[in-house]
Amino acid sequence: GKAPVAAGVGPELQTAADRAAESLILSSLRATFPGLLVVGEEDTDGFRPTPESAVVPRLNFLNEQWPAGSEDVALPREQVIVWVDPLDGTGEFALGNPTAVTTLVGISLR
């Protein structure tokens, strides 16, 4: 069946499942990695990124950090930001099609 809508319409649609999944993912990451900045799409913790706080991607970053054949590299936790979209495809989920839903996690370096 269809999932109940908690807030919003169209691209701003949120369900109770969005909020619950985000809360679980963010709290788990924060408990496991204290001090890590974790940003959720649904804004369950009050943080909303602004254009000024946005990270400009450097497409060659991974090649610089992990050249072919290299070992793991440690990054300072205070320089890492984790972005979470708990239910990418909320509209499909709300319509009762959970197979069209994924969870997205992005990791960036400040």
KEFIDO-298261 format. One line per 2 residues: number of its first residue (from 0); their letters; for each residue x negated, y, z negated of N, C-alpha, C, O, CB. Coordinates in nm, 3 decimals. Atoms other than C-alpha are relative to their C-alpha. Last residue first. Glycine has a CB too. Example, Ala and Ser with C-alpha at 12.3 -4.5 7.8 and 13.67 -1.06 7.14 Angstrom:
REM residues 2
1 = sa = 0.082/-0.119/0.006/-1.367/-0.106/-0.714/0.077/0.109/-0.073/0.026/0.220/-0.090/-0.041/0.046/0.142 | -0.089/-0.119/0.000/-1.230/-0.450/-0.780/-0.090/0.120/0.000/-0.194/0.118/-0.066/0.099/0.003/-0.125 .
END
This chain:
REM residues 110
109 = rl = -0.013/-0.146/0.005/-3.616/2.018/-0.333/-0.118/0.065/0.066/-0.126/0.188/0.072/0.014/0.048/-0.144 | 0.108/-0.055/0.081/-3.638/1.658/-0.214/0.012/0.151/0.004/0.024/0.209/0.112/-0.139/-0.046/0.050 .
107 = si = 0.081/-0.107/-0.061/-3.324/1.493/-0.086/-0.105/0.047/-0.101/-0.093/0.026/-0.221/0.090/0.120/0.045 | 0.106/-0.041/0.091/-3.138/1.169/-0.150/-0.085/0.104/0.071/-0.130/0.083/0.184/-0.088/-0.123/-0.046 .
105 = gv = 0.114/-0.064/-0.066/-2.805/1.094/0.010/-0.101/0.044/-0.104/-0.064/0.086/-0.214/0.046/0.120/0.085 | 0.094/-0.054/0.098/-2.549/0.845/-0.118/-0.118/0.055/0.079/-0.185/-0.017/0.152/-0.046/-0.109/-0.105 .
103 = lt = 0.122/-0.060/-0.052/-2.243/0.763/0.091/-0.083/0.056/-0.114/-0.031/0.124/-0.203/0.032/0.110/0.101 | 0.058/-0.088/0.101/-1.975/0.518/-0.018/-0.130/0.052/0.056/-0.215/-0.026/0.098/-0.021/-0.073/-0.136 .
101 = tv = 0.136/0.031/0.045/-1.773/0.367/0.264/-0.037/0.094/-0.113/0.032/0.193/-0.137/-0.102/0.012/0.118 | 0.060/-0.085/0.102/-1.404/0.349/0.357/-0.142/-0.048/-0.032/-0.169/-0.168/-0.041/0.086/0.001/-0.128 .
99 = at = 0.057/-0.114/-0.073/-1.244/0.212/0.676/-0.075/0.094/-0.094/-0.109/0.206/-0.054/0.109/0.076/0.075 | 0.114/0.049/-0.078/-1.185/-0.130/0.513/-0.066/0.112/0.080/-0.176/0.092/0.133/0.044/-0.111/0.093 .
97 = pn = 0.128/-0.008/0.074/-0.971/0.042/0.248/-0.121/-0.049/0.080/-0.234/-0.018/0.042/0.010/-0.079/-0.126 | 0.098/0.069/-0.083/-0.683/0.105/0.493/-0.138/0.006/-0.067/-0.224/0.082/-0.022/-0.004/0.062/0.142 .
95 = gl = 0.000/0.143/0.027/-0.386/0.190/0.269/-0.097/-0.081/0.084/-0.080/-0.202/0.097/0.135/-0.054/0.019 | -0.099/0.065/-0.087/-0.305/0.537/0.403/0.004/-0.151/-0.018/0.083/-0.220/0.047/-0.029/0.033/0.146 .
93 = af = -0.132/-0.043/0.046/-0.484/0.697/0.107/0.111/-0.063/0.084/0.223/-0.081/0.035/0.010/0.153/0.006 | -0.027/0.068/0.127/-0.793/0.491/0.195/0.140/0.034/-0.049/0.214/-0.054/-0.092/-0.106/0.040/-0.106 .
91 = eg = -0.032/0.140/-0.035/-0.779/0.613/0.555/0.034/-0.079/-0.126/0.127/-0.160/-0.126/-0.118/-0.066/0.074 | -0.128/-0.002/-0.072/-0.763/0.974/0.434/0.045/-0.141/0.036/0.162/-0.176/0.018/-0.010/0.085/0.126 .
89 = tg = -0.111/-0.007/0.095/-1.037/0.908/0.178/0.135/-0.003/0.069/0.229/-0.065/0.019/-0.012/0.125/-0.085 | -0.115/0.060/-0.069/-1.280/0.800/0.448/0.122/-0.001/-0.090/0.204/-0.092/-0.084/-0.033/-0.143/0.047 .
87 = dl = 0.001/-0.065/-0.129/-1.604/0.857/0.259/0.106/-0.070/0.085/0.092/-0.188/0.118/-0.143/-0.005/0.067 | -0.087/0.066/-0.097/-1.508/0.738/-0.086/-0.001/0.082/0.128/0.084/0.169/0.147/0.145/-0.017/-0.055 .
85 = pd = -0.042/0.131/0.050/-1.774/0.816/-0.348/0.089/-0.079/0.096/0.075/-0.200/0.106/0.071/0.018/-0.128 | -0.137/-0.005/-0.050/-1.954/1.093/-0.157/0.059/-0.137/-0.033/0.034/-0.233/0.039/0.007/0.033/0.157 .
83 = vw = -0.088/0.116/-0.001/-2.271/1.129/-0.364/0.136/0.037/0.059/0.200/0.133/0.016/0.016/-0.057/-0.141 | -0.133/-0.045/-0.042/-2.568/1.364/-0.325/0.088/-0.123/0.016/0.047/-0.221/0.078/-0.006/0.083/0.134 .
81 = vi = -0.079/0.110/-0.056/-2.889/1.285/-0.516/0.140/0.053/0.026/0.204/0.109/-0.063/0.002/-0.124/-0.096 | -0.144/-0.022/0.012/-3.137/1.568/-0.570/0.069/-0.118/0.066/0.033/-0.158/0.177/0.044/0.137/0.064 .
79 = vq = -0.091/0.085/-0.078/-3.507/1.503/-0.635/0.145/0.039/-0.028/0.181/0.066/-0.142/-0.023/-0.150/-0.033 | 0.000/-0.047/-0.140/-3.765/1.763/-0.742/0.098/-0.077/0.088/0.112/-0.048/0.206/-0.139/-0.011/0.058 .
77 = er = -0.059/-0.134/-0.007/-3.702/1.723/-1.116/0.002/0.058/0.141/0.064/0.161/0.165/-0.077/0.094/-0.091 | -0.146/0.004/0.013/-3.759/1.348/-1.084/0.065/0.138/0.014/0.172/0.150/0.072/0.039/-0.061/-0.134 .
75 = pl = -0.044/-0.059/0.127/-4.118/1.396/-0.964/0.153/0.010/-0.004/0.214/0.065/0.088/-0.063/0.140/-0.019 | -0.035/-0.141/-0.015/-4.168/1.158/-0.671/0.042/0.054/-0.135/0.106/-0.017/-0.213/0.113/0.019/0.105 .
73 = av = -0.078/-0.056/0.111/-4.349/0.824/-0.694/0.022/0.148/0.025/-0.071/0.221/0.059/-0.072/-0.023/-0.136 | 0.050/-0.130/0.044/-4.460/0.667/-0.364/0.091/0.051/-0.111/0.213/0.044/-0.099/-0.005/0.101/0.119 .
71 = de = -0.099/-0.092/0.056/-4.420/0.300/-0.276/-0.067/0.128/-0.048/-0.184/0.129/-0.087/0.075/-0.067/-0.117 | -0.065/0.052/0.120/-4.699/0.141/-0.067/0.105/0.101/-0.047/0.118/0.208/0.011/-0.104/-0.029/-0.112 .
69 = sg = 0.038/-0.053/0.131/-4.790/0.244/0.286/0.076/-0.070/-0.113/0.175/-0.139/-0.090/0.027/0.151/-0.005 | 0.091/0.087/0.072/-4.772/0.031/0.603/-0.038/0.049/-0.139/-0.120/-0.014/-0.205/-0.123/-0.018/0.078 .
67 = ap = -0.012/0.143/-0.029/-4.621/0.303/0.819/-0.104/-0.079/-0.076/-0.222/-0.046/-0.074/-0.013/-0.025/0.151 | 0.049/0.039/-0.132/-4.649/0.642/0.649/0.011/-0.152/0.017/0.014/-0.226/-0.081/-0.147/0.046/0.021 .
65 = wq = 0.018/0.144/-0.013/-4.427/0.692/0.345/-0.046/-0.035/0.141/0.033/-0.084/0.222/0.131/-0.073/-0.034 | 0.005/0.063/0.132/-4.428/1.052/0.224/-0.033/-0.149/0.007/-0.104/-0.202/-0.078/0.133/0.019/-0.071 .
63 = en = 0.108/-0.059/0.079/-4.517/1.224/0.552/-0.017/-0.072/-0.133/-0.130/-0.093/-0.178/0.027/0.149/-0.024 | 0.126/0.040/-0.061/-4.305/0.987/0.761/-0.119/0.055/-0.077/-0.222/-0.011/-0.089/-0.007/0.044/0.145 .
61 = lf = 0.026/0.140/0.035/-4.017/1.037/0.521/-0.131/-0.049/0.059/-0.204/-0.124/-0.007/0.114/-0.088/0.047 | 0.031/0.018/0.141/-4.038/1.416/0.546/-0.036/-0.145/-0.034/-0.137/-0.171/-0.099/0.117/0.046/-0.085 .
59 = nl = 0.121/0.082/0.009/-4.054/1.432/0.926/-0.038/-0.033/-0.144/-0.144/-0.090/-0.168/-0.115/0.072/0.069 | -0.021/0.132/-0.056/-3.693/1.545/0.961/-0.123/-0.089/-0.008/-0.111/-0.211/0.003/0.044/0.012/0.141 .
57 = rp = 0.119/0.013/-0.084/-3.741/1.833/0.726/0.003/-0.142/0.052/-0.016/-0.237/-0.024/-0.135/0.032/-0.080 | 0.071/0.126/-0.022/-3.396/1.905/0.593/-0.124/0.015/0.087/-0.126/0.092/0.183/0.093/-0.100/0.063 .
55 = vv = 0.021/0.006/-0.145/-3.304/2.250/0.467/-0.079/-0.126/0.029/-0.193/-0.140/-0.016/-0.074/0.129/0.054 | 0.133/0.044/-0.038/-3.177/2.196/0.113/-0.007/-0.004/0.152/0.077/-0.066/0.216/-0.035/-0.138/-0.063 .
53 = as = 0.011/0.107/-0.099/-2.873/2.391/0.012/-0.146/-0.029/0.032/-0.231/0.060/0.027/0.077/0.037/0.128 | 0.060/0.117/0.065/-2.881/2.595/-0.308/-0.020/-0.116/0.097/-0.072/-0.221/0.059/0.087/-0.045/-0.116 .
51 = ep = 0.131/-0.034/0.056/-2.833/2.929/-0.131/-0.068/-0.120/-0.064/-0.190/-0.127/-0.070/0.014/0.112/-0.102 | 0.099/-0.007/-0.108/-2.553/2.787/0.086/-0.141/0.030/-0.052/-0.240/-0.016/0.005/0.040/0.106/0.101 .
49 = tp = -0.023/-0.121/-0.078/-2.376/2.693/-0.238/-0.099/0.001/0.115/-0.196/-0.076/0.113/-0.013/0.130/-0.087 | 0.113/-0.059/-0.068/-2.350/2.354/-0.407/0.041/0.123/0.080/0.153/0.130/0.131/-0.065/-0.102/0.092 .
47 = rf = -0.030/-0.010/-0.143/-2.056/2.299/-0.638/-0.119/0.065/0.067/-0.155/0.178/0.033/0.132/0.081/0.026 | 0.104/-0.058/-0.085/-2.124/2.173/-0.989/0.047/0.001/0.143/0.091/-0.101/0.195/-0.132/-0.079/-0.014 .
45 = gd = 0.002/-0.146/-0.004/-1.815/2.130/-1.213/-0.107/0.062/0.087/-0.103/0.183/0.108/-0.015/0.051/-0.135 | 0.082/-0.053/0.109/-1.866/1.765/-1.314/-0.016/0.152/0.005/-0.091/0.208/-0.074/-0.136/-0.064/0.003 .
43 = td = -0.055/0.040/0.130/-1.585/1.604/-1.116/-0.080/0.056/-0.116/-0.034/0.053/-0.230/0.004/-0.151/-0.009 | 0.020/-0.103/0.101/-1.681/1.806/-0.811/0.060/-0.038/-0.135/0.123/0.046/-0.201/0.058/0.130/0.046 .
41 = ee = -0.130/-0.031/0.059/-1.533/1.561/-0.559/-0.007/0.102/-0.113/0.096/0.144/-0.166/0.064/-0.127/-0.050 | -0.087/-0.073/-0.091/-1.845/1.566/-0.345/0.130/0.044/-0.065/0.182/0.151/-0.034/0.031/-0.085/0.121 .
39 = gv = -0.109/0.077/-0.056/-2.071/1.466/-0.631/0.091/0.086/0.087/0.115/0.202/0.056/0.081/-0.065/-0.109 | -0.110/-0.085/-0.043/-2.408/1.621/-0.703/0.106/-0.087/0.066/0.077/-0.160/0.161/-0.050/0.112/0.097 .
37 = vl = -0.091/0.080/-0.081/-2.674/1.438/-0.905/0.121/0.086/0.031/0.183/0.140/-0.061/0.040/-0.133/-0.073 | -0.114/-0.080/-0.045/-2.970/1.631/-1.045/0.081/-0.085/0.097/0.032/-0.123/0.203/-0.047/0.134/0.068 .
35 = lg = -0.019/0.001/-0.144/-3.192/1.378/-1.224/0.123/0.084/0.035/0.229/0.069/-0.025/0.016/-0.146/0.053 | 0.063/-0.117/-0.059/-3.275/1.476/-1.581/0.014/0.008/0.151/-0.020/0.109/0.211/-0.144/0.004/-0.035 .
33 = pf = -0.027/-0.128/0.069/-3.203/1.131/-1.722/-0.076/0.115/0.066/-0.193/0.101/0.102/-0.039/-0.010/-0.149 | 0.107/-0.093/-0.036/-3.234/0.854/-1.458/0.026/0.136/-0.065/0.066/0.229/0.005/-0.012/0.015/0.154 .
31 = ta = 0.118/0.077/-0.040/-3.033/0.551/-1.572/-0.120/0.089/0.026/-0.234/0.050/-0.001/0.031/-0.082/0.124 | 0.043/0.080/0.115/-2.774/0.750/-1.767/-0.128/-0.076/0.032/-0.215/-0.092/-0.054/0.110/-0.099/-0.042 .
29 = rl = 0.054/-0.090/0.103/-2.752/1.013/-1.493/-0.048/-0.076/-0.122/-0.147/-0.037/-0.184/0.106/0.102/-0.041 | 0.128/-0.054/-0.045/-2.715/0.751/-1.220/-0.064/0.088/-0.106/-0.184/0.079/-0.131/0.018/0.080/0.130 .
27 = ss = 0.098/0.110/-0.002/-2.445/0.565/-1.414/-0.138/0.050/0.043/-0.239/0.014/-0.018/0.047/-0.111/0.095 | 0.039/0.028/0.139/-2.256/0.886/-1.499/-0.103/-0.113/-0.005/-0.194/-0.110/-0.089/0.124/-0.038/-0.086 .
25 = li = 0.080/-0.108/0.056/-2.262/0.995/-1.135/-0.045/-0.031/-0.142/-0.162/-0.009/-0.175/0.078/0.130/0.003 | 0.130/-0.005/-0.068/-2.147/0.658/-0.996/-0.089/0.107/-0.063/-0.206/0.081/-0.092/0.018/0.028/0.151 .
23 = ls = 0.079/0.119/0.033/-1.870/0.610/-1.255/-0.139/0.005/0.062/-0.238/-0.024/-0.005/0.074/-0.126/0.048 | 0.036/-0.008/0.141/-1.738/0.966/-1.225/-0.088/-0.117/-0.042/-0.186/-0.099/-0.113/0.126/0.005/-0.087 .
21 = ea = 0.105/-0.100/0.016/-1.750/0.946/-0.848/-0.046/0.010/-0.144/-0.166/0.016/-0.172/0.047/0.136/0.049 | 0.124/0.055/-0.058/-1.556/0.619/-0.841/-0.115/0.099/-0.018/-0.225/0.060/-0.055/0.019/-0.034/0.149 .
19 = ar = 0.049/0.105/0.089/-1.292/0.755/-1.081/-0.133/-0.057/0.051/-0.226/-0.077/-0.026/0.104/-0.113/-0.013 | 0.047/-0.059/0.126/-1.249/1.080/-0.890/-0.059/-0.105/-0.093/-0.163/-0.083/-0.155/0.114/0.072/-0.071 .
17 = da = 0.115/-0.088/-0.026/-1.225/0.920/-0.550/-0.061/0.048/-0.130/-0.182/0.036/-0.152/0.041/0.120/0.088 | 0.114/0.089/-0.024/-0.995/0.643/-0.687/-0.127/0.078/0.032/-0.235/0.041/-0.012/0.031/-0.098/0.115 .
15 = at = 0.051/0.037/0.132/-0.760/0.907/-0.830/-0.121/-0.092/0.015/-0.212/-0.089/-0.068/0.111/-0.069/-0.085 | -0.086/0.096/0.069/-0.729/1.032/-0.475/-0.059/-0.024/-0.139/-0.173/0.014/-0.167/0.013/-0.134/0.080 .
13 = ql = 0.064/0.079/0.106/-0.872/1.344/-0.317/0.102/-0.096/-0.057/0.220/-0.062/-0.072/-0.059/0.092/-0.111 | -0.078/0.102/0.069/-0.782/1.517/0.011/-0.084/-0.074/-0.103/-0.198/-0.111/-0.077/0.058/-0.099/0.100 .
11 = ep = 0.022/-0.022/0.143/-0.991/1.822/0.104/0.074/-0.102/-0.087/0.078/-0.088/-0.209/0.043/0.141/-0.038 | 0.138/0.035/0.035/-1.024/1.713/0.470/-0.032/0.019/-0.149/-0.135/-0.029/-0.195/-0.096/0.083/0.082 .
9 = gv = 0.096/0.003/-0.111/-0.647/1.708/0.508/-0.138/-0.037/-0.046/-0.155/-0.135/-0.118/-0.004/0.134/0.069 | -0.058/0.049/-0.124/-0.465/1.789/0.185/-0.108/-0.002/0.106/-0.211/0.064/0.092/0.122/0.087/0.045 .
7 = ga = 0.046/-0.040/-0.132/-0.572/1.847/-0.172/0.080/-0.060/0.115/0.164/-0.148/0.097/-0.141/-0.036/0.016 | 0.010/-0.143/-0.031/-0.523/1.670/-0.503/-0.035/0.018/0.146/-0.090/-0.072/0.210/-0.104/0.069/-0.090 .
5 = av = 0.020/-0.076/0.123/-0.458/1.336/-0.675/-0.001/0.150/0.026/0.048/0.227/-0.056/-0.130/-0.042/-0.068 | 0.087/-0.115/-0.021/-0.308/1.150/-0.379/-0.009/0.079/-0.130/0.094/0.111/-0.190/0.051/0.090/0.116 .
3 = pa = -0.054/-0.131/0.039/-0.161/0.810/-0.465/-0.105/0.110/0.017/-0.223/0.090/-0.011/0.049/-0.003/-0.145 | 0.058/-0.046/0.126/-0.307/0.521/-0.263/0.062/0.135/-0.036/0.083/0.218/0.052/-0.155/0.011/0.010 .
1 = kg = 0.068/-0.130/-0.002/-0.085/0.366/0.004/-0.051/0.036/-0.139/0.008/0.000/-0.240/0.094/0.108/0.051 | -0.081/-0.119/0.000/0.000/0.000/0.000/-0.085/0.125/0.000/-0.208/0.120/-0.002/0.092/0.000/-0.118 .
END
